[in-house]
Amino acid sequence: MKTEEILTEALRVVREGGVILYPTDTVWGLGCDACNAAAVARIFEMKRRPDAKSLVLLASDLDMVAKYVKEIPSIAVDLVEVNDAPMTIIYPGAICSETGDRWHLAANAVAEDGSVGIRIPCDASCPAPTGHPWCRQLVYKLGRPLVSTSANISGEPTPQRFSQIPQEIKDAVDFVVPPSVDTASTGRASQILKVGLRGEIEIIRK
């Protein structure tokens, strides 16, 4: 399949409530529509992960983030503007509902305190090897946040490459993006920062 065909098929599956296995700007991930509670629940089941834990989401830009959080702290804007490496920001005040819909995240995709971790994938302007335009295109075309959680069983090591992903995970998803598309995944997790409305920053992971 050509790259554009792969993108089209991945989008079709996600829009129909399916789960995909795909390369992100960090590691290989399990993805679904973050506004679809049933799809999010399937990912928790695949990973054998407690659903009380939150998930990282991907957004195409800050405009998309603004649609799903009540307020973007100014410090988060500054961080995104200067960022040149994968960075997940935990925002307070996610806009969500139990089932989710186009304008609400699924409640099971956010943390119990109402915060949500969102990363804007680095694009072609980022220094190699962190650029991943394919991943960003996927989120942009979807038009809403995409779940991005590592493709492993909860408690087991995060696979750094496709070959390390458990066969159980590969068999459980609805579509596997061919490894040939993995042109920019670093194999390393992103840094995680939690921000507050008054400019507070807490480093969760460097």
Secondary structure, 3 states (H helix, E strand, C coil): CCHHHHHHHHHHHHHCCCCEEEECCCCEEEECECCCHHHHHHHHHHHCCCCCCCCEEECCCHHHHHHHECCCCHHHHHHHHHCCCCEEEEECCECEECCCECCEEEHHHCCCCCCEEEECCCCCCCCCCCCCHHHHHHHHHHCCCEECEECCCCCCCCCCCHHHCCHHHHHHCCEECCHHHCCCCCCCCCEEEEECCCCCEEEEEC
